[in-house]
């Protein structure tokens, strides 16, 4: 059917979520324009690790991952209160990589796929099928808001209604040092965590997430002398970056011609490590909804995709808020590694949520 739309899909926002949406829609045969006011690559404070479910979600929509520099990791290690607990992924390998490297690879893939990339193009509003730009405008059958946690597209589409959430504060820095473990390490402090992710053969990403907006990495590292000693003589290879880690749920993620994706559509705390995985899975579901000409089906898929990470976020944040519970859980995981492995398998989607409930019952029995 012939129409007067200049494009099938206009994506507002050129970060990984927006590029994922563009690539997934392009694979379905749609014309896609992407607009962003910045010039790439766009950096952001994050843990920079993709767990196996994120790697699979990227593959499913045709996102190539950087082959170098990157570093593998085989699971997760929790450390705190003198206890260390380790669990391997049941299937697959996780990969750590600089966010800028991932972003550049996705840009090249989108360009090769035929996405019309319009950098340094500010989107100033939307009106029905019209996207208003700083240098003109575009009519689109569908409009995707992928412009982050402070999304203007969400506001323009009146989808802020019913929004609720909480915030923590994150900071990230890189060190030139060979990774000392084949795991993402999570060091649990009082009301904060430090994440160590291998991102290259000679580099690690160090990220802090805290409820205290005044806490910084150097102060947090002083609580972990062994970790601080590993990093003391390593060269810092990036400037510090900060961001807000939000837990946010929206009543709806679409309205009319507009659909939201990534942090614009709600988010889970960075403690889950699932932000990019969620965006990649949402991109595939949104492209399917475009193919069916049914954005309501995207809402159903979005709710399903978000269910597991939201549950895991609530469980992990309870460890952050309740120190006695955290100590007991870490001790239980250290003493019963198979229990930690069952929880991790559910976390990365390798086991049903019912398995998580079963593991929770077993953990409760162990705590008692």
SEDRENGU-272185 format. One record per residue (C-alpha): residue number from 1; x, z, y; residue in one letter. Coordinates in Angstrom, 3 decimals. Layout:
<nodes>
<node num="NUM" X="X" Z="Z" Y="Y" residuo="A"/>
...
</nodes>
This chain:
<nodes>
<node num="1" X="0.000" Z="0.000" Y="0.000" residuo="X"/>
<node num="2" X="1.355" Z="-0.968" Y="3.408" residuo="X"/>
<node num="3" X="1.418" Z="1.799" Y="6.034" residuo="X"/>
<node num="4" X="2.827" Z="2.322" Y="9.496" residuo="X"/>
<node num="5" X="5.138" Z="5.194" Y="8.634" residuo="X"/>
<node num="6" X="8.750" Z="4.598" Y="9.618" residuo="X"/>
<node num="7" X="9.886" Z="6.668" Y="6.647" residuo="X"/>
<node num="8" X="8.369" Z="8.394" Y="3.669" residuo="X"/>
<node num="9" X="10.236" Z="11.678" Y="4.136" residuo="X"/>
<node num="10" X="11.859" Z="13.218" Y="7.194" residuo="X"/>
<node num="11" X="14.060" Z="16.239" Y="6.452" residuo="X"/>
<node num="12" X="14.702" Z="18.712" Y="9.270" residuo="X"/>
<node num="13" X="18.039" Z="20.388" Y="8.559" residuo="X"/>
<node num="14" X="21.241" Z="19.055" Y="7.033" residuo="X"/>
<node num="15" X="22.527" Z="22.049" Y="5.083" residuo="X"/>
<node num="16" X="22.600" Z="22.113" Y="1.262" residuo="X"/>
<node num="17" X="18.823" Z="22.687" Y="1.039" residuo="X"/>
<node num="18" X="18.018" Z="19.730" Y="3.278" residuo="X"/>
<node num="19" X="20.509" Z="17.452" Y="1.526" residuo="X"/>
<node num="20" X="19.113" Z="18.535" Y="-1.863" residuo="X"/>
<node num="21" X="15.598" Z="17.657" Y="-0.702" residuo="X"/>
<node num="22" X="16.808" Z="14.290" Y="0.583" residuo="X"/>
<node num="23" X="18.659" Z="13.449" Y="-2.630" residuo="X"/>
<node num="24" X="15.767" Z="14.502" Y="-4.872" residuo="X"/>
<node num="25" X="13.271" Z="12.434" Y="-2.846" residuo="X"/>
<node num="26" X="15.606" Z="9.439" Y="-2.812" residuo="X"/>
<node num="27" X="15.859" Z="9.583" Y="-6.624" residuo="X"/>
<node num="28" X="12.068" Z="9.150" Y="-6.700" residuo="X"/>
<node num="29" X="12.392" Z="5.965" Y="-4.663" residuo="X"/>
<node num="30" X="11.288" Z="7.278" Y="-1.270" residuo="X"/>
<node num="31" X="12.718" Z="6.299" Y="2.097" residuo="X"/>
<node num="32" X="14.405" Z="9.361" Y="3.582" residuo="X"/>
<node num="33" X="15.709" Z="10.261" Y="7.041" residuo="X"/>
<node num="34" X="17.541" Z="13.533" Y="7.632" residuo="X"/>
<node num="35" X="18.094" Z="14.985" Y="11.099" residuo="X"/>
<node num="36" X="20.317" Z="17.880" Y="12.174" residuo="X"/>
<node num="37" X="21.578" Z="18.939" Y="15.579" residuo="X"/>
<node num="38" X="25.027" Z="19.869" Y="14.256" residuo="X"/>
<node num="39" X="28.022" Z="17.838" Y="13.162" residuo="X"/>
<node num="40" X="29.132" Z="18.311" Y="9.532" residuo="X"/>
<node num="41" X="30.512" Z="19.927" Y="7.550" residuo="X"/>
<node num="42" X="28.309" Z="22.925" Y="8.328" residuo="X"/>
<node num="43" X="29.797" Z="26.250" Y="7.213" residuo="X"/>
<node num="44" X="27.905" Z="29.475" Y="6.569" residuo="X"/>
<node num="45" X="28.731" Z="32.912" Y="5.253" residuo="X"/>
<node num="46" X="27.876" Z="33.011" Y="1.537" residuo="X"/>
<node num="47" X="29.340" Z="34.103" Y="-1.776" residuo="X"/>
<node num="48" X="30.197" Z="30.488" Y="-2.753" residuo="X"/>
<node num="49" X="29.496" Z="30.894" Y="-6.466" residuo="X"/>
<node num="50" X="27.131" Z="28.686" Y="-8.482" residuo="X"/>
<node num="51" X="25.957" Z="30.281" Y="-11.714" residuo="X"/>
<node num="52" X="25.086" Z="28.046" Y="-14.693" residuo="X"/>
<node num="53" X="21.423" Z="27.744" Y="-13.707" residuo="X"/>
<node num="54" X="22.462" Z="26.473" Y="-10.263" residuo="X"/>
<node num="55" X="24.894" Z="23.993" Y="-11.832" residuo="X"/>
<node num="56" X="22.094" Z="22.679" Y="-14.057" residuo="X"/>
<node num="57" X="19.618" Z="22.511" Y="-11.143" residuo="X"/>
<node num="58" X="22.148" Z="20.483" Y="-9.135" residuo="X"/>
<node num="59" X="22.707" Z="18.091" Y="-12.034" residuo="X"/>
<node num="60" X="18.961" Z="17.600" Y="-12.501" residuo="X"/>
<node num="61" X="18.521" Z="16.134" Y="-9.017" residuo="X"/>
<node num="62" X="21.757" Z="14.182" Y="-8.916" residuo="X"/>
<node num="63" X="23.926" Z="16.507" Y="-6.842" residuo="X"/>
<node num="64" X="27.600" Z="16.008" Y="-7.717" residuo="X"/>
<node num="65" X="29.745" Z="19.123" Y="-7.462" residuo="X"/>
<node num="66" X="33.265" Z="19.005" Y="-6.032" residuo="X"/>
<node num="67" X="35.829" Z="18.618" Y="-8.785" residuo="X"/>
<node num="68" X="38.643" Z="20.078" Y="-6.686" residuo="X"/>
<node num="69" X="39.311" Z="22.575" Y="-5.327" residuo="X"/>
<node num="70" X="37.098" Z="24.840" Y="-7.402" residuo="X"/>
<node num="71" X="37.460" Z="27.589" Y="-9.987" residuo="X"/>
<node num="72" X="35.401" Z="28.511" Y="-13.053" residuo="X"/>
<node num="73" X="33.953" Z="31.909" Y="-13.834" residuo="X"/>
<node num="74" X="32.440" Z="32.967" Y="-17.134" residuo="X"/>
<node num="75" X="30.188" Z="35.840" Y="-16.094" residuo="X"/>
<node num="76" X="29.642" Z="38.867" Y="-13.863" residuo="X"/>
<node num="77" X="31.545" Z="42.151" Y="-13.619" residuo="X"/>
<node num="78" X="30.099" Z="45.265" Y="-11.956" residuo="X"/>
<node num="79" X="32.535" Z="47.916" Y="-10.710" residuo="X"/>
<node num="80" X="31.778" Z="51.244" Y="-9.088" residuo="X"/>
<node num="81" X="32.043" Z="55.012" Y="-9.523" residuo="X"/>
<node num="82" X="35.082" Z="54.533" Y="-11.746" residuo="X"/>
<node num="83" X="33.142" Z="52.335" Y="-14.173" residuo="X"/>
<node num="84" X="33.567" Z="48.646" Y="-15.069" residuo="X"/>
<node num="85" X="30.869" Z="46.650" Y="-16.902" residuo="X"/>
<node num="86" X="31.209" Z="42.964" Y="-17.830" residuo="X"/>
<node num="87" X="28.783" Z="40.341" Y="-19.154" residuo="X"/>
<node num="88" X="29.389" Z="36.682" Y="-20.016" residuo="X"/>
<node num="89" X="26.872" Z="33.937" Y="-19.347" residuo="X"/>
<node num="90" X="25.066" Z="33.030" Y="-22.582" residuo="X"/>
<node num="91" X="25.487" Z="29.290" Y="-21.916" residuo="X"/>
<node num="92" X="27.521" Z="27.261" Y="-19.469" residuo="X"/>
<node num="93" X="30.107" Z="28.089" Y="-16.868" residuo="X"/>
<node num="94" X="29.762" Z="29.166" Y="-13.270" residuo="X"/>
<node num="95" X="31.788" Z="27.467" Y="-10.552" residuo="X"/>
<node num="96" X="33.152" Z="28.861" Y="-7.324" residuo="X"/>
<node num="97" X="33.877" Z="26.466" Y="-4.465" residuo="X"/>
<node num="98" X="34.135" Z="26.475" Y="-0.702" residuo="X"/>
<node num="99" X="30.754" Z="25.892" Y="0.888" residuo="X"/>
<node num="100" X="32.284" Z="23.241" Y="3.147" residuo="X"/>
<node num="101" X="33.550" Z="21.344" Y="0.079" residuo="X"/>
<node num="102" X="30.104" Z="21.432" Y="-1.521" residuo="X"/>
<node num="103" X="28.470" Z="20.356" Y="1.729" residuo="X"/>
<node num="104" X="30.822" Z="17.416" Y="2.216" residuo="X"/>
<node num="105" X="30.296" Z="16.247" Y="-1.373" residuo="X"/>
<node num="106" X="26.528" Z="16.385" Y="-0.894" residuo="X"/>
<node num="107" X="26.790" Z="14.426" Y="2.372" residuo="X"/>
<node num="108" X="28.775" Z="11.684" Y="0.640" residuo="X"/>
<node num="109" X="26.241" Z="11.559" Y="-2.216" residuo="X"/>
<node num="110" X="23.321" Z="11.311" Y="0.227" residuo="X"/>
<node num="111" X="25.023" Z="8.555" Y="2.181" residuo="X"/>
<node num="112" X="25.761" Z="6.636" Y="-1.031" residuo="X"/>
<node num="113" X="22.134" Z="7.037" Y="-2.138" residuo="X"/>
<node num="114" X="20.902" Z="5.451" Y="1.084" residuo="X"/>
<node num="115" X="19.658" Z="8.500" Y="2.996" residuo="X"/>
<node num="116" X="19.570" Z="7.802" Y="6.751" residuo="X"/>
<node num="117" X="21.707" Z="10.695" Y="8.040" residuo="X"/>
<node num="118" X="21.276" Z="11.468" Y="11.734" residuo="X"/>
<node num="119" X="23.772" Z="14.132" Y="12.768" residuo="X"/>
<node num="120" X="23.844" Z="15.639" Y="16.267" residuo="X"/>
<node num="121" X="20.156" Z="14.774" Y="16.512" residuo="X"/>
<node num="122" X="18.043" Z="17.708" Y="17.669" residuo="X"/>
<node num="123" X="14.493" Z="17.964" Y="16.341" residuo="X"/>
<node num="124" X="12.354" Z="19.277" Y="19.196" residuo="X"/>
<node num="125" X="8.960" Z="19.491" Y="17.497" residuo="X"/>
<node num="126" X="6.466" Z="18.016" Y="15.058" residuo="X"/>
<node num="127" X="2.957" Z="16.782" Y="15.704" residuo="X"/>
<node num="128" X="0.972" Z="15.563" Y="12.705" residuo="X"/>
<node num="129" X="3.099" Z="12.812" Y="11.184" residuo="X"/>
<node num="130" X="5.351" Z="12.555" Y="14.236" residuo="X"/>
<node num="131" X="8.804" Z="14.175" Y="14.378" residuo="X"/>
<node num="132" X="10.021" Z="14.521" Y="17.949" residuo="X"/>
<node num="133" X="13.751" Z="14.085" Y="18.461" residuo="X"/>
<node num="134" X="16.115" Z="14.564" Y="21.368" residuo="X"/>
<node num="135" X="16.624" Z="10.796" Y="21.346" residuo="X"/>
<node num="136" X="13.145" Z="9.556" Y="20.418" residuo="X"/>
<node num="137" X="10.880" Z="10.170" Y="17.455" residuo="X"/>
<node num="138" X="9.977" Z="9.140" Y="13.899" residuo="X"/>
<node num="139" X="6.684" Z="8.920" Y="12.035" residuo="X"/>
<node num="140" X="6.837" Z="10.209" Y="8.459" residuo="X"/>
<node num="141" X="4.429" Z="10.543" Y="5.555" residuo="X"/>
<node num="142" X="5.929" Z="13.944" Y="4.751" residuo="X"/>
<node num="143" X="8.075" Z="16.325" Y="6.768" residuo="X"/>
<node num="144" X="10.433" Z="18.822" Y="5.125" residuo="X"/>
<node num="145" X="11.494" Z="21.971" Y="6.949" residuo="X"/>
<node num="146" X="14.960" Z="22.870" Y="5.672" residuo="X"/>
<node num="147" X="16.263" Z="24.510" Y="8.817" residuo="X"/>
<node num="148" X="17.097" Z="27.969" Y="7.500" residuo="X"/>
<node num="149" X="15.836" Z="31.497" Y="7.818" residuo="X"/>
<node num="150" X="15.008" Z="31.173" Y="11.531" residuo="X"/>
<node num="151" X="13.155" Z="27.920" Y="10.884" residuo="X"/>
<node num="152" X="11.489" Z="26.231" Y="13.839" residuo="X"/>
<node num="153" X="9.738" Z="23.833" Y="11.462" residuo="X"/>
<node num="154" X="8.024" Z="26.841" Y="9.885" residuo="X"/>
<node num="155" X="6.826" Z="27.960" Y="13.308" residuo="X"/>
<node num="156" X="5.670" Z="24.476" Y="14.331" residuo="X"/>
<node num="157" X="3.649" Z="24.193" Y="11.103" residuo="X"/>
<node num="158" X="2.101" Z="27.672" Y="11.665" residuo="X"/>
<node num="159" X="3.498" Z="28.881" Y="8.346" residuo="X"/>
<node num="160" X="4.984" Z="32.106" Y="9.765" residuo="X"/>
<node num="161" X="1.624" Z="33.777" Y="9.100" residuo="X"/>
<node num="162" X="1.832" Z="36.413" Y="6.403" residuo="X"/>
<node num="163" X="5.633" Z="36.455" Y="6.489" residuo="X"/>
<node num="164" X="7.179" Z="39.765" Y="5.434" residuo="X"/>
<node num="165" X="10.677" Z="40.757" Y="4.569" residuo="X"/>
<node num="166" X="13.754" Z="42.914" Y="5.074" residuo="X"/>
<node num="167" X="17.312" Z="42.243" Y="6.152" residuo="X"/>
<node num="168" X="20.861" Z="43.161" Y="5.248" residuo="X"/>
<node num="169" X="24.068" Z="41.918" Y="6.816" residuo="X"/>
<node num="170" X="26.806" Z="39.806" Y="5.287" residuo="X"/>
<node num="171" X="30.384" Z="38.898" Y="6.175" residuo="X"/>
<node num="172" X="32.759" Z="36.510" Y="4.398" residuo="X"/>
<node num="173" X="36.507" Z="35.891" Y="4.360" residuo="X"/>
<node num="174" X="38.921" Z="33.897" Y="2.142" residuo="X"/>
<node num="175" X="42.303" Z="35.016" Y="0.818" residuo="X"/>
<node num="176" X="45.132" Z="32.882" Y="-0.570" residuo="X"/>
<node num="177" X="45.647" Z="34.646" Y="-3.878" residuo="X"/>
<node num="178" X="45.203" Z="33.583" Y="-7.491" residuo="X"/>
<node num="179" X="41.949" Z="34.917" Y="-8.975" residuo="X"/>
<node num="180" X="42.741" Z="37.899" Y="-11.199" residuo="X"/>
<node num="181" X="39.605" Z="37.622" Y="-13.339" residuo="X"/>
<node num="182" X="37.381" Z="34.926" Y="-14.831" residuo="X"/>
<node num="183" X="34.361" Z="36.690" Y="-13.377" residuo="X"/>
<node num="184" X="32.527" Z="37.198" Y="-10.125" residuo="X"/>
<node num="185" X="33.214" Z="40.829" Y="-9.371" residuo="X"/>
<node num="186" X="30.599" Z="42.988" Y="-7.651" residuo="X"/>
<node num="187" X="32.084" Z="46.217" Y="-6.282" residuo="X"/>
<node num="188" X="29.277" Z="48.702" Y="-5.649" residuo="X"/>
<node num="189" X="29.738" Z="51.075" Y="-2.719" residuo="X"/>
<node num="190" X="27.298" Z="53.388" Y="-1.011" residuo="X"/>
<node num="191" X="24.741" Z="51.077" Y="0.654" residuo="X"/>
<node num="192" X="26.978" Z="47.998" Y="0.367" residuo="X"/>
<node num="193" X="28.568" Z="45.599" Y="-2.113" residuo="X"/>
<node num="194" X="31.746" Z="43.508" Y="-2.021" residuo="X"/>
<node num="195" X="31.742" Z="40.249" Y="-3.997" residuo="X"/>
<node num="196" X="34.896" Z="38.545" Y="-5.212" residuo="X"/>
<node num="197" X="34.400" Z="34.902" Y="-6.216" residuo="X"/>
<node num="198" X="37.219" Z="32.597" Y="-7.367" residuo="X"/>
<node num="199" X="36.896" Z="29.363" Y="-5.367" residuo="X"/>
<node num="200" X="40.198" Z="27.608" Y="-6.139" residuo="X"/>
<node num="201" X="43.238" Z="28.130" Y="-8.382" residuo="X"/>
<node num="202" X="44.906" Z="30.065" Y="-5.544" residuo="X"/>
<node num="203" X="42.001" Z="31.324" Y="-3.455" residuo="X"/>
<node num="204" X="39.168" Z="33.855" Y="-3.612" residuo="X"/>
<node num="205" X="36.115" Z="34.404" Y="-1.437" residuo="X"/>
<node num="206" X="35.486" Z="38.007" Y="-0.412" residuo="X"/>
<node num="207" X="31.964" Z="38.738" Y="0.820" residuo="X"/>
<node num="208" X="30.376" Z="41.960" Y="2.029" residuo="X"/>
<node num="209" X="26.651" Z="42.712" Y="2.108" residuo="X"/>
<node num="210" X="25.536" Z="45.929" Y="3.765" residuo="X"/>
<node num="211" X="22.503" Z="47.645" Y="5.218" residuo="X"/>
<node num="212" X="24.684" Z="48.737" Y="8.140" residuo="X"/>
<node num="213" X="25.157" Z="45.930" Y="10.707" residuo="X"/>
<node num="214" X="28.272" Z="47.705" Y="12.038" residuo="X"/>
<node num="215" X="30.158" Z="47.781" Y="8.736" residuo="X"/>
<node num="216" X="32.931" Z="45.206" Y="8.409" residuo="X"/>
<node num="217" X="35.070" Z="43.991" Y="5.531" residuo="X"/>
<node num="218" X="38.188" Z="45.996" Y="6.334" residuo="X"/>
<node num="219" X="36.213" Z="49.231" Y="6.467" residuo="X"/>
<node num="220" X="34.405" Z="48.421" Y="3.216" residuo="X"/>
<node num="221" X="37.631" Z="47.489" Y="1.408" residuo="X"/>
<node num="222" X="39.071" Z="50.920" Y="2.179" residuo="X"/>
<node num="223" X="36.501" Z="52.370" Y="-0.246" residuo="X"/>
<node num="224" X="38.127" Z="50.406" Y="-3.104" residuo="X"/>
<node num="225" X="41.894" Z="51.113" Y="-3.058" residuo="X"/>
<node num="226" X="42.686" Z="48.963" Y="-6.109" residuo="X"/>
<node num="227" X="40.865" Z="45.955" Y="-4.653" residuo="X"/>
<node num="228" X="42.433" Z="46.517" Y="-1.239" residuo="X"/>
<node num="229" X="45.880" Z="46.609" Y="-2.875" residuo="X"/>
<node num="230" X="45.258" Z="43.214" Y="-4.532" residuo="X"/>
<node num="231" X="44.489" Z="41.677" Y="-1.156" residuo="X"/>
<node num="232" X="46.941" Z="43.579" Y="1.039" residuo="X"/>
<node num="233" X="49.737" Z="41.010" Y="0.968" residuo="X"/>
<node num="234" X="47.573" Z="37.910" Y="0.566" residuo="X"/>
<node num="235" X="47.234" Z="35.503" Y="3.473" residuo="X"/>
<node num="236" X="43.803" Z="35.232" Y="5.063" residuo="X"/>
<node num="237" X="42.796" Z="31.574" Y="4.776" residuo="X"/>
<node num="238" X="39.619" Z="31.498" Y="6.870" residuo="X"/>
<node num="239" X="38.042" Z="33.164" Y="9.855" residuo="X"/>
<node num="240" X="35.406" Z="35.812" Y="9.240" residuo="X"/>
<node num="241" X="31.820" Z="34.594" Y="9.220" residuo="X"/>
<node num="242" X="28.682" Z="36.702" Y="9.391" residuo="X"/>
<node num="243" X="25.056" Z="36.099" Y="8.489" residuo="X"/>
<node num="244" X="21.848" Z="37.956" Y="7.768" residuo="X"/>
<node num="245" X="20.822" Z="38.308" Y="4.138" residuo="X"/>
<node num="246" X="17.039" Z="38.359" Y="4.080" residuo="X"/>
<node num="247" X="14.323" Z="39.097" Y="1.586" residuo="X"/>
<node num="248" X="11.329" Z="37.149" Y="2.885" residuo="X"/>
<node num="249" X="8.093" Z="35.987" Y="1.288" residuo="X"/>
<node num="250" X="5.621" Z="33.568" Y="2.879" residuo="X"/>
<node num="251" X="1.938" Z="33.298" Y="2.132" residuo="X"/>
<node num="252" X="2.215" Z="29.485" Y="2.050" residuo="X"/>
<node num="253" X="5.111" Z="27.019" Y="1.997" residuo="X"/>
<node num="254" X="3.187" Z="23.892" Y="2.968" residuo="X"/>
<node num="255" X="0.528" Z="22.799" Y="5.421" residuo="X"/>
<node num="256" X="-0.776" Z="19.304" Y="6.048" residuo="X"/>
<node num="257" X="2.215" Z="16.949" Y="5.885" residuo="X"/>
<node num="258" X="4.839" Z="19.707" Y="6.149" residuo="X"/>
<node num="259" X="6.606" Z="21.513" Y="3.290" residuo="X"/>
<node num="260" X="9.345" Z="24.133" Y="3.535" residuo="X"/>
<node num="261" X="12.407" Z="24.477" Y="1.336" residuo="X"/>
<node num="262" X="15.386" Z="26.818" Y="1.026" residuo="X"/>
<node num="263" X="15.567" Z="29.829" Y="3.336" residuo="X"/>
<node num="264" X="12.923" Z="28.270" Y="5.580" residuo="X"/>
<node num="265" X="10.452" Z="28.762" Y="2.704" residuo="X"/>
<node num="266" X="11.378" Z="32.395" Y="2.066" residuo="X"/>
<node num="267" X="14.436" Z="33.988" Y="0.537" residuo="X"/>
<node num="268" X="15.798" Z="36.619" Y="-1.782" residuo="X"/>
<node num="269" X="18.652" Z="38.977" Y="-0.975" residuo="X"/>
<node num="270" X="22.121" Z="37.535" Y="-1.519" residuo="X"/>
<node num="271" X="22.725" Z="40.233" Y="-4.140" residuo="X"/>
<node num="272" X="21.113" Z="37.831" Y="-6.635" residuo="X"/>
<node num="273" X="23.557" Z="34.976" Y="-5.970" residuo="X"/>
<node num="274" X="20.625" Z="32.577" Y="-6.411" residuo="X"/>
<node num="275" X="20.119" Z="31.100" Y="-2.938" residuo="X"/>
<node num="276" X="21.486" Z="27.623" Y="-3.681" residuo="X"/>
<node num="277" X="19.929" Z="27.549" Y="-7.147" residuo="X"/>
<node num="278" X="16.515" Z="28.213" Y="-5.598" residuo="X"/>
<node num="279" X="17.013" Z="25.403" Y="-3.065" residuo="X"/>
<node num="280" X="18.061" Z="22.907" Y="-5.756" residuo="X"/>
<node num="281" X="15.120" Z="23.799" Y="-8.007" residuo="X"/>
<node num="282" X="12.696" Z="23.643" Y="-5.077" residuo="X"/>
<node num="283" X="14.045" Z="20.215" Y="-4.115" residuo="X"/>
<node num="284" X="13.218" Z="18.838" Y="-7.555" residuo="X"/>
<node num="285" X="9.730" Z="20.355" Y="-7.464" residuo="X"/>
<node num="286" X="9.086" Z="19.001" Y="-3.972" residuo="X"/>
<node num="287" X="10.130" Z="15.475" Y="-4.946" residuo="X"/>
<node num="288" X="7.732" Z="15.688" Y="-7.903" residuo="X"/>
<node num="289" X="4.956" Z="16.741" Y="-5.519" residuo="X"/>
<node num="290" X="5.705" Z="13.747" Y="-3.277" residuo="X"/>
<node num="291" X="5.478" Z="11.462" Y="-6.307" residuo="X"/>
<node num="292" X="2.046" Z="12.935" Y="-7.124" residuo="X"/>
<node num="293" X="1.004" Z="12.849" Y="-3.453" residuo="X"/>
<node num="294" X="0.020" Z="16.501" Y="-3.910" residuo="X"/>
<node num="295" X="1.831" Z="19.112" Y="-1.831" residuo="X"/>
<node num="296" X="-0.448" Z="21.821" Y="-3.261" residuo="X"/>
<node num="297" X="1.387" Z="21.409" Y="-6.571" residuo="X"/>
<node num="298" X="4.611" Z="22.279" Y="-4.750" residuo="X"/>
<node num="299" X="3.173" Z="25.674" Y="-3.831" residuo="X"/>
<node num="300" X="2.505" Z="26.419" Y="-7.504" residuo="X"/>
<node num="301" X="6.003" Z="25.331" Y="-8.498" residuo="X"/>
<node num="302" X="7.600" Z="27.248" Y="-5.620" residuo="X"/>
<node num="303" X="5.868" Z="30.463" Y="-6.666" residuo="X"/>
<node num="304" X="7.010" Z="29.990" Y="-10.257" residuo="X"/>
<node num="305" X="10.606" Z="29.196" Y="-9.265" residuo="X"/>
<node num="306" X="10.780" Z="32.265" Y="-7.002" residuo="X"/>
<node num="307" X="9.358" Z="34.755" Y="-9.492" residuo="X"/>
<node num="308" X="12.504" Z="35.553" Y="-11.460" residuo="X"/>
<node num="309" X="14.907" Z="35.860" Y="-8.476" residuo="X"/>
<node num="310" X="12.430" Z="38.083" Y="-6.606" residuo="X"/>
<node num="311" X="12.175" Z="40.411" Y="-9.572" residuo="X"/>
<node num="312" X="15.944" Z="40.538" Y="-9.991" residuo="X"/>
<node num="313" X="16.393" Z="41.126" Y="-6.258" residuo="X"/>
<node num="314" X="14.061" Z="44.122" Y="-6.397" residuo="X"/>
<node num="315" X="15.904" Z="45.560" Y="-9.396" residuo="X"/>
<node num="316" X="19.371" Z="45.105" Y="-7.905" residuo="X"/>
<node num="317" X="18.376" Z="46.440" Y="-4.490" residuo="X"/>
<node num="318" X="17.058" Z="49.578" Y="-6.179" residuo="X"/>
<node num="319" X="20.656" Z="50.155" Y="-7.325" residuo="X"/>
<node num="320" X="21.779" Z="49.753" Y="-3.720" residuo="X"/>
<node num="321" X="19.241" Z="52.262" Y="-2.418" residuo="X"/>
<node num="322" X="19.486" Z="54.938" Y="-5.122" residuo="X"/>
<node num="323" X="23.084" Z="56.035" Y="-5.863" residuo="X"/>
<node num="324" X="22.235" Z="58.276" Y="-8.872" residuo="X"/>
<node num="325" X="20.370" Z="55.376" Y="-10.492" residuo="X"/>
<node num="326" X="23.274" Z="53.033" Y="-9.800" residuo="X"/>
<node num="327" X="25.756" Z="55.398" Y="-11.450" residuo="X"/>
<node num="328" X="23.574" Z="55.767" Y="-14.537" residuo="X"/>
<node num="329" X="22.941" Z="52.024" Y="-14.854" residuo="X"/>
<node num="330" X="26.636" Z="51.132" Y="-14.502" residuo="X"/>
<node num="331" X="27.477" Z="53.711" Y="-17.157" residuo="X"/>
<node num="332" X="24.776" Z="52.289" Y="-19.433" residuo="X"/>
<node num="333" X="26.046" Z="48.720" Y="-18.954" residuo="X"/>
<node num="334" X="29.634" Z="49.826" Y="-19.620" residuo="X"/>
<node num="335" X="28.637" Z="51.707" Y="-22.745" residuo="X"/>
<node num="336" X="26.263" Z="49.018" Y="-24.049" residuo="X"/>
<node num="337" X="27.691" Z="45.629" Y="-22.969" residuo="X"/>
<node num="338" X="25.008" Z="43.806" Y="-24.967" residuo="X"/>
<node num="339" X="22.392" Z="45.365" Y="-22.682" residuo="X"/>
<node num="340" X="24.126" Z="43.974" Y="-19.582" residuo="X"/>
<node num="341" X="24.355" Z="40.588" Y="-21.324" residuo="X"/>
<node num="342" X="20.605" Z="40.567" Y="-21.988" residuo="X"/>
<node num="343" X="19.853" Z="41.294" Y="-18.328" residuo="X"/>
<node num="344" X="22.282" Z="38.590" Y="-17.159" residuo="X"/>
<node num="345" X="20.742" Z="36.045" Y="-19.551" residuo="X"/>
<node num="346" X="17.324" Z="36.720" Y="-18.034" residuo="X"/>
<node num="347" X="18.790" Z="36.551" Y="-14.545" residuo="X"/>
<node num="348" X="20.143" Z="33.014" Y="-15.032" residuo="X"/>
<node num="349" X="17.020" Z="31.764" Y="-16.792" residuo="X"/>
<node num="350" X="18.547" Z="31.639" Y="-20.282" residuo="X"/>
<node num="351" X="15.934" Z="34.125" Y="-21.528" residuo="X"/>
<node num="352" X="12.245" Z="34.586" Y="-20.814" residuo="X"/>
<node num="353" X="11.055" Z="37.213" Y="-18.364" residuo="X"/>
<node num="354" X="9.608" Z="39.064" Y="-21.348" residuo="X"/>
<node num="355" X="13.205" Z="39.462" Y="-22.523" residuo="X"/>
<node num="356" X="14.025" Z="41.075" Y="-19.192" residuo="X"/>
<node num="357" X="11.150" Z="43.502" Y="-19.700" residuo="X"/>
<node num="358" X="12.483" Z="44.292" Y="-23.176" residuo="X"/>
<node num="359" X="15.968" Z="44.846" Y="-21.762" residuo="X"/>
<node num="360" X="14.451" Z="47.067" Y="-19.084" residuo="X"/>
<node num="361" X="12.782" Z="49.228" Y="-21.720" residuo="X"/>
<node num="362" X="16.077" Z="49.497" Y="-23.601" residuo="X"/>
<node num="363" X="17.891" Z="50.388" Y="-20.366" residuo="X"/>
<node num="364" X="15.281" Z="53.036" Y="-19.591" residuo="X"/>
<node num="365" X="15.771" Z="54.545" Y="-23.036" residuo="X"/>
<node num="366" X="19.526" Z="54.559" Y="-22.502" residuo="X"/>
<node num="367" X="19.147" Z="56.309" Y="-19.134" residuo="X"/>
<node num="368" X="16.899" Z="58.941" Y="-20.667" residuo="X"/>
</nodes>
